[in-house]
Amino acid sequence: MQHEPRISRRQFLIAGIVAAHGLLIDHVQRTIGYAVRPSDAAPVVTARVYCPLIVVDKRDTPLTSTLSPAATPSPTATPSPTATPSPTATSSPTTTSVPLLRHHVVHTYSSRATFWNYSTGWYGDSVDARVVAAMVDEGVTRLTRTATRADAWAALLPHYQPGQRIGIKVNFNNADRNDNDNQIDALMDPINAIIAGLLAIGVAQQDIWIFDVSHGDRQGVIPLRFKRRCAYPDIQYASYADEHPELGFSTTEKIRFNAPPNAPIPDLAICNALVNLHYLINMPIMKRHVGAGISLGFKNHFGSIDRCNVLHNYTDIGARFYSSTYNPLVDINNHPQIRGKTVLTIGDGLFGDRINNLSVPQRWRTFGNAAPNSLFFSRDPVAIDCVMADFLRAESGETPAADDYLRLAAEAGLGVYERGDPWGSGYSRIVYERVNLT
């Protein structure tokens, strides 16, 4: 496979602006070149703007060149990162003066991110932490159009004050405390890189919370093997089963649903771990769902509220109260505790789940019979779910009505709804950038 020519930062900025406004498309294509599609890639989907692949060859560049000393070391097959103290806050980063593109989705890819053999051991031990850290740094700097990790996080959190809390909403739908299976769950490696970025702008470790309060059959825990891979000893955790005086659910902050009168939904409380935050990073996994068709950023917040299981009758396609004109996911994500605090969504597509939400990682046809090895970044929760849904559609087809909630969310003003072809013809409204860290 031939690689496209590298481009300069200036060329990238020009291309982003052009793509954002849908102008001079031929010029963008001539300037940056065309994406290379896998031979058995996604079927072509109607779209009007082509957003090309950007190749960044870092194979001969030390991946630690832009990473702070607190970044995780390169793991062996069964790594256990050494905990490091919080670094001294860096000098005030220069915040970008370029307005952030609201509907921008950055997709970073590296074939070296994972190396599991799909048969032995835990797949989470087969992640190259240095490669993933470079993918995170590349994603946030391209999203914010800044030069450094610190500048990027300062742009995402321009009003941050010391002592404020930052939360990372992860997904442990399939976990228990002594988790020893290979069903897909959150991975620590990209979160270590996020934490390194937050520390770079002066956030204290104890002000960073990783949480998921789902409490279904697995009783809602954050597994020990996940915590062991954390490079920072003072990070806070919140789950349904963890013991902490601040855990539990709010008595005042609740989701009030606008369900039809013939199918009312009781108010559901929001977890205190979220209520006590100042800023929120939503980190779903790119996966299909046995009932809802897809489970992405919007559905990830089932793990932010109490008694979420009652909602499956409304979100699972074909269920008793399912409707194409109402979805409780919109009410959840439109609540001020979520909408008003979310500064970034990062989609975990390192392995992804191409079958259903209970699967172990499988090889993806559209990624060359390998793992997707991808991370997605956006400030628009609708746009990023659309893009991840398009990759799932290309790989495994799409359940009819699976994206009803995205159309309804766009109508509620939560972001841009558009379905397109990220493998080739791209999008007309979403500014999509695919970056290959070879």
TORKOL-4160 file (C-alpha; in steps of 0.2 Angstrom, whole numbers, padded with zeros to 4 digits, m for minus):
438
<pt num="1" X="0000" Y="0000" Z="0000"/>
<pt num="2" X="0007" Y="0017" Z="m0005"/>
<pt num="3" X="0006" Y="0031" Z="0008"/>
<pt num="4" X="0000" Y="0048" Z="0003"/>
<pt num="5" X="0012" Y="0063" Z="0004"/>
<pt num="6" X="0015" Y="0071" Z="0021"/>
<pt num="7" X="0007" Y="0088" Z="0024"/>
<pt num="8" X="0012" Y="0103" Z="0034"/>
<pt num="9" X="0002" Y="0110" Z="0048"/>
<pt num="10" X="m0002" Y="0125" Z="0037"/>
<pt num="11" X="m0009" Y="0113" Z="0024"/>
<pt num="12" X="m0019" Y="0104" Z="0037"/>
<pt num="13" X="m0027" Y="0121" Z="0043"/>
<pt num="14" X="m0031" Y="0126" Z="0025"/>
<pt num="15" X="m0039" Y="0109" Z="0022"/>
<pt num="16" X="m0049" Y="0110" Z="0038"/>
<pt num="17" X="m0056" Y="0127" Z="0034"/>
<pt num="18" X="m0060" Y="0122" Z="0016"/>
<pt num="19" X="m0069" Y="0106" Z="0022"/>
<pt num="20" X="m0078" Y="0115" Z="0035"/>
<pt num="21" X="m0087" Y="0126" Z="0023"/>
<pt num="22" X="m0089" Y="0114" Z="0009"/>
<pt num="23" X="m0079" Y="0125" Z="m0004"/>
<pt num="24" X="m0065" Y="0121" Z="m0017"/>
<pt num="25" X="m0066" Y="0103" Z="m0014"/>
<pt num="26" X="m0055" Y="0099" Z="m0029"/>
<pt num="27" X="m0042" Y="0110" Z="m0022"/>
<pt num="28" X="m0042" Y="0100" Z="m0006"/>
<pt num="29" X="m0040" Y="0084" Z="m0015"/>
<pt num="30" X="m0026" Y="0090" Z="m0025"/>
<pt num="31" X="m0017" Y="0097" Z="m0010"/>
<pt num="32" X="m0018" Y="0083" Z="0002"/>
<pt num="33" X="m0021" Y="0068" Z="m0009"/>
<pt num="34" X="m0034" Y="0054" Z="m0008"/>
<pt num="35" X="m0037" Y="0041" Z="0005"/>
<pt num="36" X="m0032" Y="0023" Z="0002"/>
<pt num="37" X="m0047" Y="0011" Z="0004"/>
<pt num="38" X="m0045" Y="m0007" Z="0010"/>
<pt num="39" X="m0049" Y="m0019" Z="m0004"/>
<pt num="40" X="m0064" Y="m0025" Z="0005"/>
<pt num="41" X="m0069" Y="m0009" Z="0013"/>
<pt num="42" X="m0086" Y="m0001" Z="0016"/>
<pt num="43" X="m0099" Y="0000" Z="0002"/>
<pt num="44" X="m0100" Y="0018" Z="m0005"/>
<pt num="45" X="m0113" Y="0029" Z="0003"/>
<pt num="46" X="m0119" Y="0045" Z="m0005"/>
<pt num="47" X="m0110" Y="0060" Z="0001"/>
<pt num="48" X="m0104" Y="0077" Z="m0006"/>
<pt num="49" X="m0088" Y="0081" Z="0002"/>
<pt num="50" X="m0072" Y="0071" Z="0002"/>
<pt num="51" X="m0061" Y="0073" Z="0018"/>
<pt num="52" X="m0045" Y="0064" Z="0014"/>
<pt num="53" X="m0033" Y="0054" Z="0024"/>
<pt num="54" X="m0018" Y="0062" Z="0032"/>
<pt num="55" X="m0003" Y="0051" Z="0034"/>
<pt num="56" X="0009" Y="0055" Z="0048"/>
<pt num="57" X="0024" Y="0043" Z="0047"/>
<pt num="58" X="0031" Y="0042" Z="0065"/>
<pt num="59" X="0039" Y="0025" Z="0063"/>
<pt num="60" X="0057" Y="0033" Z="0064"/>
<pt num="61" X="0052" Y="0046" Z="0077"/>
<pt num="62" X="0053" Y="0042" Z="0096"/>
<pt num="63" X="0035" Y="0042" Z="0102"/>
<pt num="64" X="0040" Y="0049" Z="0118"/>
<pt num="65" X="0046" Y="0065" Z="0109"/>
<pt num="66" X="0030" Y="0075" Z="0114"/>
<pt num="67" X="0026" Y="0066" Z="0130"/>
<pt num="68" X="0029" Y="0071" Z="0148"/>
<pt num="69" X="0039" Y="0061" Z="0160"/>
<pt num="70" X="0023" Y="0055" Z="0167"/>
<pt num="71" X="0017" Y="0046" Z="0152"/>
<pt num="72" X="0016" Y="0027" Z="0153"/>
<pt num="73" X="0031" Y="0017" Z="0147"/>
<pt num="74" X="0029" Y="0005" Z="0132"/>
<pt num="75" X="0022" Y="m0011" Z="0139"/>
<pt num="76" X="0027" Y="m0029" Z="0137"/>
<pt num="77" X="0014" Y="m0042" Z="0134"/>
<pt num="78" X="0008" Y="m0041" Z="0152"/>
<pt num="79" X="0013" Y="m0023" Z="0158"/>
<pt num="80" X="0010" Y="m0016" Z="0175"/>
<pt num="81" X="0014" Y="0003" Z="0173"/>
<pt num="82" X="0024" Y="0011" Z="0187"/>
<pt num="83" X="0014" Y="0024" Z="0196"/>
<pt num="84" X="0021" Y="0041" Z="0195"/>
<pt num="85" X="0018" Y="0056" Z="0205"/>
<pt num="86" X="0009" Y="0071" Z="0198"/>
<pt num="87" X="0021" Y="0082" Z="0189"/>
<pt num="88" X="0023" Y="0100" Z="0193"/>
<pt num="89" X="0011" Y="0111" Z="0183"/>
<pt num="90" X="0019" Y="0117" Z="0167"/>
<pt num="91" X="0020" Y="0135" Z="0163"/>
<pt num="92" X="0004" Y="0142" Z="0157"/>
<pt num="93" X="0001" Y="0135" Z="0139"/>
<pt num="94" X="m0003" Y="0147" Z="0125"/>
<pt num="95" X="m0022" Y="0144" Z="0121"/>
<pt num="96" X="m0026" Y="0144" Z="0103"/>
<pt num="97" X="m0035" Y="0159" Z="0097"/>
<pt num="98" X="m0043" Y="0150" Z="0082"/>
<pt num="99" X="m0061" Y="0146" Z="0086"/>
<pt num="100" X="m0064" Y="0127" Z="0088"/>
<pt num="101" X="m0074" Y="0119" Z="0074"/>
<pt num="102" X="m0089" Y="0112" Z="0083"/>
<pt num="103" X="m0093" Y="0098" Z="0071"/>
<pt num="104" X="m0076" Y="0092" Z="0069"/>
<pt num="105" X="m0072" Y="0074" Z="0071"/>
<pt num="106" X="m0054" Y="0068" Z="0071"/>
<pt num="107" X="m0050" Y="0049" Z="0069"/>
<pt num="108" X="m0032" Y="0044" Z="0073"/>
<pt num="109" X="m0027" Y="0026" Z="0068"/>
<pt num="110" X="m0011" Y="0016" Z="0070"/>
<pt num="111" X="m0009" Y="m0002" Z="0065"/>
<pt num="112" X="0004" Y="m0003" Z="0080"/>
<pt num="113" X="m0009" Y="0001" Z="0093"/>
<pt num="114" X="m0014" Y="m0017" Z="0098"/>
<pt num="115" X="m0006" Y="m0034" Z="0095"/>
<pt num="116" X="m0018" Y="m0047" Z="0102"/>
<pt num="117" X="m0018" Y="m0064" Z="0094"/>
<pt num="118" X="m0037" Y="m0066" Z="0097"/>
<pt num="119" X="m0035" Y="m0082" Z="0107"/>
<pt num="120" X="m0024" Y="m0081" Z="0122"/>
<pt num="121" X="m0023" Y="m0070" Z="0137"/>
<pt num="122" X="m0033" Y="m0054" Z="0141"/>
<pt num="123" X="m0034" Y="m0042" Z="0126"/>
<pt num="124" X="m0030" Y="m0027" Z="0137"/>
<pt num="125" X="m0013" Y="m0033" Z="0139"/>
<pt num="126" X="m0010" Y="m0032" Z="0121"/>
<pt num="127" X="m0010" Y="m0013" Z="0119"/>
<pt num="128" X="0006" Y="m0002" Z="0115"/>
<pt num="129" X="0004" Y="0012" Z="0128"/>
<pt num="130" X="0016" Y="0023" Z="0119"/>
<pt num="131" X="0007" Y="0022" Z="0102"/>
<pt num="132" X="m0010" Y="0025" Z="0110"/>
<pt num="133" X="m0003" Y="0040" Z="0120"/>
<pt num="134" X="0003" Y="0047" Z="0103"/>
<pt num="135" X="m0014" Y="0044" Z="0096"/>
<pt num="136" X="m0022" Y="0054" Z="0110"/>
<pt num="137" X="m0010" Y="0068" Z="0108"/>
<pt num="138" X="m0012" Y="0069" Z="0090"/>
<pt num="139" X="m0031" Y="0068" Z="0091"/>
<pt num="140" X="m0033" Y="0083" Z="0104"/>
<pt num="141" X="m0020" Y="0094" Z="0095"/>
<pt num="142" X="m0028" Y="0092" Z="0078"/>
<pt num="143" X="m0046" Y="0094" Z="0086"/>
<pt num="144" X="m0040" Y="0111" Z="0094"/>
<pt num="145" X="m0028" Y="0116" Z="0080"/>
<pt num="146" X="m0014" Y="0118" Z="0093"/>
<pt num="147" X="0004" Y="0113" Z="0093"/>
<pt num="148" X="0006" Y="0104" Z="0110"/>
<pt num="149" X="m0003" Y="0093" Z="0122"/>
<pt num="150" X="m0004" Y="0107" Z="0135"/>
<pt num="151" X="m0010" Y="0119" Z="0122"/>
<pt num="152" X="m0024" Y="0107" Z="0117"/>
<pt num="153" X="m0031" Y="0103" Z="0134"/>
<pt num="154" X="m0030" Y="0122" Z="0138"/>
<pt num="155" X="m0041" Y="0125" Z="0123"/>
<pt num="156" X="m0053" Y="0112" Z="0128"/>
<pt num="157" X="m0054" Y="0118" Z="0146"/>
<pt num="158" X="m0051" Y="0137" Z="0144"/>
<pt num="159" X="m0059" Y="0142" Z="0160"/>
<pt num="160" X="m0052" Y="0128" Z="0171"/>
<pt num="161" X="m0047" Y="0133" Z="0189"/>
<pt num="162" X="m0036" Y="0123" Z="0201"/>
<pt num="163" X="m0047" Y="0112" Z="0212"/>
<pt num="164" X="m0060" Y="0109" Z="0199"/>
<pt num="165" X="m0065" Y="0091" Z="0196"/>
<pt num="166" X="m0063" Y="0083" Z="0179"/>
<pt num="167" X="m0073" Y="0067" Z="0176"/>
<pt num="168" X="m0070" Y="0053" Z="0163"/>
<pt num="169" X="m0086" Y="0042" Z="0160"/>
<pt num="170" X="m0080" Y="0025" Z="0155"/>
<pt num="171" X="m0089" Y="0009" Z="0150"/>
<pt num="172" X="m0089" Y="m0006" Z="0161"/>
<pt num="173" X="m0105" Y="m0014" Z="0155"/>
<pt num="174" X="m0097" Y="m0031" Z="0155"/>
<pt num="175" X="m0086" Y="m0030" Z="0170"/>
<pt num="176" X="m0086" Y="m0037" Z="0188"/>
<pt num="177" X="m0072" Y="m0034" Z="0201"/>
<pt num="178" X="m0062" Y="m0050" Z="0197"/>
<pt num="179" X="m0065" Y="m0048" Z="0179"/>
<pt num="180" X="m0057" Y="m0063" Z="0170"/>
<pt num="181" X="m0066" Y="m0063" Z="0154"/>
<pt num="182" X="m0063" Y="m0055" Z="0137"/>
<pt num="183" X="m0079" Y="m0046" Z="0134"/>
<pt num="184" X="m0076" Y="m0029" Z="0128"/>
<pt num="185" X="m0074" Y="m0015" Z="0142"/>
<pt num="186" X="m0064" Y="0001" Z="0144"/>
<pt num="187" X="m0045" Y="0001" Z="0143"/>
<pt num="188" X="m0034" Y="0011" Z="0154"/>
<pt num="189" X="m0020" Y="0015" Z="0141"/>
<pt num="190" X="m0029" Y="0030" Z="0132"/>
<pt num="191" X="m0035" Y="0036" Z="0149"/>
<pt num="192" X="m0017" Y="0037" Z="0155"/>
<pt num="193" X="m0014" Y="0048" Z="0140"/>
<pt num="194" X="m0029" Y="0059" Z="0144"/>
<pt num="195" X="m0023" Y="0061" Z="0162"/>
<pt num="196" X="m0006" Y="0066" Z="0156"/>
<pt num="197" X="m0014" Y="0080" Z="0146"/>
<pt num="198" X="m0024" Y="0086" Z="0161"/>
<pt num="199" X="m0009" Y="0086" Z="0172"/>
<pt num="200" X="0000" Y="0096" Z="0159"/>
<pt num="201" X="m0012" Y="0111" Z="0163"/>
<pt num="202" X="m0011" Y="0109" Z="0182"/>
<pt num="203" X="m0025" Y="0097" Z="0186"/>
<pt num="204" X="m0021" Y="0087" Z="0202"/>
<pt num="205" X="m0023" Y="0069" Z="0201"/>
<pt num="206" X="m0035" Y="0068" Z="0215"/>
<pt num="207" X="m0047" Y="0080" Z="0205"/>
<pt num="208" X="m0048" Y="0067" Z="0191"/>
<pt num="209" X="m0063" Y="0055" Z="0193"/>
<pt num="210" X="m0065" Y="0039" Z="0182"/>
<pt num="211" X="m0083" Y="0033" Z="0184"/>
<pt num="212" X="m0097" Y="0021" Z="0178"/>
<pt num="213" X="m0111" Y="0018" Z="0190"/>
<pt num="214" X="m0121" Y="0005" Z="0180"/>
<pt num="215" X="m0128" Y="m0009" Z="0191"/>
<pt num="216" X="m0135" Y="m0023" Z="0181"/>
<pt num="217" X="m0131" Y="m0041" Z="0184"/>
<pt num="218" X="m0113" Y="m0038" Z="0186"/>
<pt num="219" X="m0116" Y="m0026" Z="0200"/>
<pt num="220" X="m0106" Y="m0011" Z="0192"/>
<pt num="221" X="m0088" Y="m0011" Z="0197"/>
<pt num="222" X="m0072" Y="m0005" Z="0190"/>
<pt num="223" X="m0061" Y="m0020" Z="0188"/>
<pt num="224" X="m0044" Y="m0022" Z="0198"/>
<pt num="225" X="m0035" Y="m0026" Z="0182"/>
<pt num="226" X="m0040" Y="m0009" Z="0174"/>
<pt num="227" X="m0034" Y="0000" Z="0190"/>
<pt num="228" X="m0018" Y="m0009" Z="0190"/>
<pt num="229" X="m0014" Y="m0002" Z="0173"/>
<pt num="230" X="m0016" Y="0016" Z="0179"/>
<pt num="231" X="0000" Y="0026" Z="0179"/>
<pt num="232" X="m0006" Y="0038" Z="0192"/>
<pt num="233" X="m0009" Y="0032" Z="0210"/>
<pt num="234" X="m0021" Y="0046" Z="0216"/>
<pt num="235" X="m0034" Y="0045" Z="0203"/>
<pt num="236" X="m0052" Y="0044" Z="0210"/>
<pt num="237" X="m0064" Y="0030" Z="0205"/>
<pt num="238" X="m0083" Y="0029" Z="0206"/>
<pt num="239" X="m0094" Y="0014" Z="0202"/>
<pt num="240" X="m0109" Y="0006" Z="0209"/>
<pt num="241" X="m0100" Y="m0006" Z="0220"/>
<pt num="242" X="m0085" Y="0005" Z="0226"/>
<pt num="243" X="m0085" Y="0012" Z="0243"/>
<pt num="244" X="m0083" Y="0030" Z="0244"/>
<pt num="245" X="m0093" Y="0043" Z="0255"/>
<pt num="246" X="m0097" Y="0054" Z="0239"/>
<pt num="247" X="m0104" Y="0040" Z="0229"/>
<pt num="248" X="m0123" Y="0036" Z="0227"/>
<pt num="249" X="m0136" Y="0046" Z="0218"/>
<pt num="250" X="m0142" Y="0064" Z="0219"/>
<pt num="251" X="m0158" Y="0067" Z="0228"/>
<pt num="252" X="m0161" Y="0083" Z="0218"/>
<pt num="253" X="m0152" Y="0081" Z="0201"/>
<pt num="254" X="m0163" Y="0069" Z="0191"/>
<pt num="255" X="m0167" Y="0066" Z="0173"/>
<pt num="256" X="m0185" Y="0071" Z="0169"/>
<pt num="257" X="m0191" Y="0062" Z="0153"/>
<pt num="258" X="m0203" Y="0069" Z="0140"/>
<pt num="259" X="m0210" Y="0052" Z="0136"/>
<pt num="260" X="m0227" Y="0051" Z="0128"/>
<pt num="261" X="m0241" Y="0051" Z="0141"/>
<pt num="262" X="m0246" Y="0033" Z="0137"/>
<pt num="263" X="m0228" Y="0027" Z="0141"/>
<pt num="264" X="m0222" Y="0038" Z="0156"/>
<pt num="265" X="m0204" Y="0036" Z="0163"/>
<pt num="266" X="m0201" Y="0039" Z="0181"/>
<pt num="267" X="m0188" Y="0052" Z="0185"/>
<pt num="268" X="m0170" Y="0044" Z="0187"/>
<pt num="269" X="m0157" Y="0051" Z="0198"/>
<pt num="270" X="m0140" Y="0056" Z="0192"/>
<pt num="271" X="m0124" Y="0049" Z="0201"/>
<pt num="272" X="m0116" Y="0061" Z="0213"/>
<pt num="273" X="m0099" Y="0057" Z="0205"/>
<pt num="274" X="m0106" Y="0067" Z="0190"/>
<pt num="275" X="m0115" Y="0080" Z="0199"/>
<pt num="276" X="m0099" Y="0085" Z="0209"/>
<pt num="277" X="m0089" Y="0087" Z="0193"/>
<pt num="278" X="m0085" Y="0103" Z="0184"/>
<pt num="279" X="m0080" Y="0096" Z="0167"/>
<pt num="280" X="m0084" Y="0079" Z="0159"/>
<pt num="281" X="m0075" Y="0069" Z="0146"/>
<pt num="282" X="m0087" Y="0055" Z="0138"/>
<pt num="283" X="m0077" Y="0040" Z="0133"/>
<pt num="284" X="m0089" Y="0027" Z="0125"/>
<pt num="285" X="m0083" Y="0011" Z="0116"/>
<pt num="286" X="m0087" Y="0009" Z="0097"/>
<pt num="287" X="m0099" Y="m0006" Z="0098"/>
<pt num="288" X="m0115" Y="m0013" Z="0091"/>
<pt num="289" X="m0129" Y="m0017" Z="0103"/>
<pt num="290" X="m0140" Y="m0033" Z="0104"/>
<pt num="291" X="m0156" Y="m0022" Z="0107"/>
<pt num="292" X="m0152" Y="m0004" Z="0102"/>
<pt num="293" X="m0142" Y="m0008" Z="0086"/>
<pt num="294" X="m0127" Y="0003" Z="0091"/>
<pt num="295" X="m0120" Y="0008" Z="0108"/>
<pt num="296" X="m0110" Y="0024" Z="0107"/>
<pt num="297" X="m0108" Y="0040" Z="0116"/>
<pt num="298" X="m0126" Y="0044" Z="0120"/>
<pt num="299" X="m0130" Y="0027" Z="0127"/>
<pt num="300" X="m0114" Y="0027" Z="0137"/>
<pt num="301" X="m0123" Y="0038" Z="0150"/>
<pt num="302" X="m0134" Y="0024" Z="0155"/>
<pt num="303" X="m0120" Y="0022" Z="0167"/>
<pt num="304" X="m0122" Y="0039" Z="0174"/>
<pt num="305" X="m0140" Y="0037" Z="0181"/>
<pt num="306" X="m0149" Y="0026" Z="0193"/>
<pt num="307" X="m0160" Y="0011" Z="0187"/>
<pt num="308" X="m0156" Y="0013" Z="0169"/>
<pt num="309" X="m0162" Y="m0004" Z="0165"/>
<pt num="310" X="m0180" Y="0003" Z="0164"/>
<pt num="311" X="m0176" Y="0012" Z="0149"/>
<pt num="312" X="m0172" Y="m0003" Z="0138"/>
<pt num="313" X="m0191" Y="m0004" Z="0134"/>
<pt num="314" X="m0189" Y="0013" Z="0125"/>
<pt num="315" X="m0172" Y="0012" Z="0117"/>
<pt num="316" X="m0171" Y="m0006" Z="0111"/>
<pt num="317" X="m0178" Y="m0007" Z="0093"/>
<pt num="318" X="m0195" Y="m0016" Z="0092"/>
<pt num="319" X="m0197" Y="m0015" Z="0111"/>
<pt num="320" X="m0214" Y="m0012" Z="0119"/>
<pt num="321" X="m0212" Y="0007" Z="0120"/>
<pt num="322" X="m0199" Y="0010" Z="0106"/>
<pt num="323" X="m0204" Y="0025" Z="0095"/>
<pt num="324" X="m0195" Y="0034" Z="0080"/>
<pt num="325" X="m0201" Y="0050" Z="0087"/>
<pt num="326" X="m0195" Y="0049" Z="0105"/>
<pt num="327" X="m0180" Y="0042" Z="0113"/>
<pt num="328" X="m0175" Y="0044" Z="0131"/>
<pt num="329" X="m0156" Y="0045" Z="0126"/>
<pt num="330" X="m0160" Y="0063" Z="0120"/>
<pt num="331" X="m0167" Y="0068" Z="0137"/>
<pt num="332" X="m0152" Y="0061" Z="0146"/>
<pt num="333" X="m0139" Y="0069" Z="0135"/>
<pt num="334" X="m0149" Y="0086" Z="0135"/>
<pt num="335" X="m0148" Y="0087" Z="0154"/>
<pt num="336" X="m0137" Y="0102" Z="0160"/>
<pt num="337" X="m0127" Y="0090" Z="0171"/>
<pt num="338" X="m0121" Y="0081" Z="0155"/>
<pt num="339" X="m0123" Y="0094" Z="0141"/>
<pt num="340" X="m0117" Y="0108" Z="0151"/>
<pt num="341" X="m0101" Y="0099" Z="0157"/>
<pt num="342" X="m0095" Y="0089" Z="0142"/>
<pt num="343" X="m0080" Y="0096" Z="0134"/>
<pt num="344" X="m0075" Y="0081" Z="0124"/>
<pt num="345" X="m0080" Y="0064" Z="0118"/>
<pt num="346" X="m0067" Y="0051" Z="0114"/>
<pt num="347" X="m0073" Y="0035" Z="0106"/>
<pt num="348" X="m0063" Y="0020" Z="0110"/>
<pt num="349" X="m0061" Y="0010" Z="0094"/>
<pt num="350" X="m0045" Y="0001" Z="0098"/>
<pt num="351" X="m0053" Y="m0016" Z="0097"/>
<pt num="352" X="m0072" Y="m0011" Z="0096"/>
<pt num="353" X="m0086" Y="m0023" Z="0096"/>
<pt num="354" X="m0092" Y="m0027" Z="0078"/>
<pt num="355" X="m0105" Y="m0040" Z="0084"/>
<pt num="356" X="m0115" Y="m0035" Z="0100"/>
<pt num="357" X="m0112" Y="m0027" Z="0117"/>
<pt num="358" X="m0107" Y="m0044" Z="0125"/>
<pt num="359" X="m0094" Y="m0049" Z="0112"/>
<pt num="360" X="m0075" Y="m0052" Z="0114"/>
<pt num="361" X="m0065" Y="m0042" Z="0102"/>
<pt num="362" X="m0065" Y="m0049" Z="0084"/>
<pt num="363" X="m0055" Y="m0045" Z="0068"/>
<pt num="364" X="m0063" Y="m0032" Z="0057"/>
<pt num="365" X="m0065" Y="m0035" Z="0038"/>
<pt num="366" X="m0064" Y="m0016" Z="0034"/>
<pt num="367" X="m0048" Y="m0014" Z="0044"/>
<pt num="368" X="m0038" Y="m0027" Z="0035"/>
<pt num="369" X="m0044" Y="m0042" Z="0045"/>
<pt num="370" X="m0037" Y="m0034" Z="0061"/>
<pt num="371" X="m0042" Y="m0023" Z="0075"/>
<pt num="372" X="m0049" Y="m0005" Z="0071"/>
<pt num="373" X="m0034" Y="0002" Z="0081"/>
<pt num="374" X="m0043" Y="0019" Z="0081"/>
<pt num="375" X="m0048" Y="0033" Z="0092"/>
<pt num="376" X="m0061" Y="0046" Z="0088"/>
<pt num="377" X="m0062" Y="0064" Z="0095"/>
<pt num="378" X="m0075" Y="0077" Z="0094"/>
<pt num="379" X="m0084" Y="0091" Z="0104"/>
<pt num="380" X="m0100" Y="0087" Z="0094"/>
<pt num="381" X="m0108" Y="0072" Z="0103"/>
<pt num="382" X="m0120" Y="0069" Z="0088"/>
<pt num="383" X="m0107" Y="0070" Z="0074"/>
<pt num="384" X="m0095" Y="0058" Z="0083"/>
<pt num="385" X="m0108" Y="0045" Z="0085"/>
<pt num="386" X="m0113" Y="0047" Z="0067"/>
<pt num="387" X="m0096" Y="0043" Z="0061"/>
<pt num="388" X="m0093" Y="0028" Z="0073"/>
<pt num="389" X="m0110" Y="0022" Z="0067"/>
<pt num="390" X="m0105" Y="0023" Z="0049"/>
<pt num="391" X="m0089" Y="0012" Z="0053"/>
<pt num="392" X="m0101" Y="m0001" Z="0061"/>
<pt num="393" X="m0112" Y="0000" Z="0047"/>
<pt num="394" X="m0098" Y="m0003" Z="0034"/>
<pt num="395" X="m0092" Y="m0018" Z="0044"/>
<pt num="396" X="m0108" Y="m0027" Z="0050"/>
<pt num="397" X="m0122" Y="m0018" Z="0042"/>
<pt num="398" X="m0135" Y="m0008" Z="0051"/>
<pt num="399" X="m0150" Y="m0012" Z="0061"/>
<pt num="400" X="m0165" Y="m0001" Z="0054"/>
<pt num="401" X="m0169" Y="0013" Z="0065"/>
<pt num="402" X="m0152" Y="0012" Z="0075"/>
<pt num="403" X="m0149" Y="0030" Z="0072"/>
<pt num="404" X="m0166" Y="0037" Z="0076"/>
<pt num="405" X="m0159" Y="0044" Z="0092"/>
<pt num="406" X="m0146" Y="0054" Z="0083"/>
<pt num="407" X="m0159" Y="0062" Z="0071"/>
<pt num="408" X="m0169" Y="0067" Z="0086"/>
<pt num="409" X="m0154" Y="0073" Z="0096"/>
<pt num="410" X="m0150" Y="0084" Z="0081"/>
<pt num="411" X="m0167" Y="0091" Z="0081"/>
<pt num="412" X="m0165" Y="0095" Z="0099"/>
<pt num="413" X="m0150" Y="0105" Z="0095"/>
<pt num="414" X="m0137" Y="0093" Z="0102"/>
<pt num="415" X="m0126" Y="0093" Z="0087"/>
<pt num="416" X="m0125" Y="0089" Z="0068"/>
<pt num="417" X="m0134" Y="0073" Z="0061"/>
<pt num="418" X="m0126" Y="0066" Z="0045"/>
<pt num="419" X="m0123" Y="0049" Z="0039"/>
<pt num="420" X="m0109" Y="0047" Z="0026"/>
<pt num="421" X="m0094" Y="0036" Z="0020"/>
<pt num="422" X="m0079" Y="0039" Z="0031"/>
<pt num="423" X="m0069" Y="0027" Z="0020"/>
<pt num="424" X="m0070" Y="0038" Z="0005"/>
<pt num="425" X="m0083" Y="0051" Z="0000"/>
<pt num="426" X="m0084" Y="0058" Z="0018"/>
<pt num="427" X="m0097" Y="0071" Z="0024"/>
<pt num="428" X="m0105" Y="0088" Z="0019"/>
<pt num="429" X="m0108" Y="0095" Z="0036"/>
<pt num="430" X="m0096" Y="0085" Z="0048"/>
<pt num="431" X="m0078" Y="0090" Z="0046"/>
<pt num="432" X="m0070" Y="0073" Z="0046"/>
<pt num="433" X="m0051" Y="0071" Z="0048"/>
<pt num="434" X="m0043" Y="0053" Z="0047"/>
<pt num="435" X="m0025" Y="0053" Z="0053"/>
<pt num="436" X="m0014" Y="0038" Z="0050"/>
<pt num="437" X="0000" Y="0037" Z="0062"/>
<pt num="438" X="0010" Y="0023" Z="0053"/>
